[in-house]
Amino acid sequence: MSRISFVTKIAVTAAFTVGAAVAVAPTASATNGNKVFNCWGQYFSTSWQQTCGSAGASKTGLYHTVGTCTAETDNEITVARGQGSNSVRHGEDCIFNVSSAVTDYTGG
């Protein structure tokens, strides 16, 4: 076995190892806030959103979500939803961190 083929094998093995590590790198996972009529706030590290389950909002009306930001002013959104609405609405990102996303139903 020549030295070049041995070095090539090591390089190829290293490339596959690095590629496999990148392929299984963890993705950001969401933390869910309280659920109100099948809708809730969801937050990651600095971003957050209001979402509903696949069946959508179970009640027509206004859904208000507050993204609680660390060391800055909280951000909030109010979404008018019809029954069955399941769109995702993104809130304004926090600069440092989101610690919660609390949703309430304010009626129709």
C-alpha positions as a Python dict, from the first residue, in 0.01 Angstrom:
ca = {
    (1, 'M'): (0, 0, 0),
    (2, 'S'): (146, 336, -97),
    (3, 'R'): (163, 629, 140),
    (4, 'I'): (-57, 843, -91),
    (5, 'S'): (-347, 600, -85),
    (6, 'F'): (-325, 575, 293),
    (7, 'V'): (-337, 956, 329),
    (8, 'T'): (-624, 970, 81),
    (9, 'K'): (-819, 713, 284),
    (10, 'I'): (-767, 916, 602),
    (11, 'A'): (-881, 1235, 426),
    (12, 'V'): (-1192, 1068, 283),
    (13, 'T'): (-1277, 913, 621),
    (14, 'A'): (-1238, 1252, 790),
    (15, 'A'): (-1462, 1418, 530),
    (16, 'F'): (-1737, 1159, 586),
    (17, 'T'): (-1708, 1199, 961),
    (18, 'V'): (-1740, 1578, 943),
    (19, 'G'): (-2028, 1548, 695),
    (20, 'A'): (-2211, 1307, 923),
    (21, 'A'): (-2165, 1539, 1220),
    (22, 'V'): (-2311, 1830, 1024),
    (23, 'A'): (-2603, 1617, 902),
    (24, 'V'): (-2711, 1530, 1257),
    (25, 'A'): (-2653, 1874, 1408),
    (26, 'P'): (-2946, 1970, 1631),
    (27, 'T'): (-3204, 2218, 1506),
    (28, 'A'): (-3368, 2483, 1721),
    (29, 'S'): (-3667, 2345, 1903),
    (30, 'A'): (-3969, 2546, 2001),
    (31, 'T'): (-4110, 2590, 2348),
    (32, 'N'): (-4488, 2622, 2354),
    (33, 'G'): (-4671, 2872, 2569),
    (34, 'N'): (-5026, 2835, 2702),
    (35, 'K'): (-5296, 2708, 2467),
    (36, 'V'): (-5614, 2912, 2413),
    (37, 'F'): (-5887, 2770, 2184),
    (38, 'N'): (-5621, 2561, 2004),
    (39, 'C'): (-5381, 2857, 1952),
    (40, 'W'): (-5061, 2937, 2141),
    (41, 'G'): (-4739, 3130, 2142),
    (42, 'Q'): (-4424, 2945, 2049),
    (43, 'Y'): (-4071, 3068, 2116),
    (44, 'F'): (-3714, 2982, 2032),
    (45, 'S'): (-3403, 3167, 2151),
    (46, 'T'): (-3470, 3517, 2017),
    (47, 'S'): (-3773, 3463, 1791),
    (48, 'W'): (-4135, 3384, 1866),
    (49, 'Q'): (-4466, 3341, 1690),
    (50, 'Q'): (-4837, 3280, 1733),
    (51, 'T'): (-4964, 2956, 1585),
    (52, 'C'): (-5262, 2722, 1603),
    (53, 'G'): (-5302, 2347, 1575),
    (54, 'S'): (-5380, 2179, 1243),
    (55, 'A'): (-5757, 2212, 1303),
    (56, 'G'): (-5707, 2587, 1352),
    (57, 'A'): (-5860, 2824, 1603),
    (58, 'S'): (-6168, 2673, 1762),
    (59, 'K'): (-6326, 3015, 1815),
    (60, 'T'): (-6346, 3328, 1595),
    (61, 'G'): (-6195, 3640, 1751),
    (62, 'L'): (-5880, 3826, 1846),
    (63, 'Y'): (-5581, 3632, 1980),
    (64, 'H'): (-5318, 3840, 2158),
    (65, 'T'): (-4967, 3703, 2222),
    (66, 'V'): (-4688, 3872, 2418),
    (67, 'G'): (-4330, 3762, 2357),
    (68, 'T'): (-4146, 3835, 2682),
    (69, 'C'): (-3796, 3963, 2603),
    (70, 'T'): (-3502, 3959, 2843),
    (71, 'A'): (-3352, 4302, 2922),
    (72, 'E'): (-3569, 4489, 2672),
    (73, 'T'): (-3932, 4586, 2603),
    (74, 'D'): (-4167, 4295, 2536),
    (75, 'N'): (-4312, 4253, 2187),
    (76, 'E'): (-4673, 4169, 2111),
    (77, 'I'): (-4909, 4088, 1828),
    (78, 'T'): (-5285, 4062, 1798),
    (79, 'V'): (-5424, 3838, 1525),
    (80, 'A'): (-5787, 3833, 1410),
    (81, 'R'): (-5867, 3467, 1347),
    (82, 'G'): (-6168, 3299, 1199),
    (83, 'Q'): (-6266, 2955, 1318),
    (84, 'G'): (-6026, 2706, 1156),
    (85, 'S'): (-5749, 2964, 1098),
    (86, 'N'): (-5411, 2800, 1149),
    (87, 'S'): (-5168, 3048, 995),
    (88, 'V'): (-4841, 3124, 1171),
    (89, 'R'): (-4779, 3490, 1256),
    (90, 'H'): (-4427, 3587, 1354),
    (91, 'G'): (-4365, 3841, 1626),
    (92, 'E'): (-4078, 4089, 1627),
    (93, 'D'): (-3756, 3920, 1740),
    (94, 'C'): (-3600, 3999, 2075),
    (95, 'I'): (-3238, 4115, 2077),
    (96, 'F'): (-3121, 3896, 2366),
    (97, 'N'): (-3363, 3619, 2456),
    (98, 'V'): (-3733, 3528, 2468),
    (99, 'S'): (-3842, 3382, 2803),
    (100, 'S'): (-4211, 3317, 2726),
    (101, 'A'): (-4493, 3367, 2477),
    (102, 'V'): (-4829, 3411, 2650),
    (103, 'T'): (-5152, 3410, 2450),
    (104, 'D'): (-5497, 3527, 2549),
    (105, 'Y'): (-5829, 3549, 2368),
    (106, 'T'): (-5974, 3900, 2366),
    (107, 'G'): (-6304, 3815, 2199),
    (108, 'G'): (-6462, 3897, 1869),
}
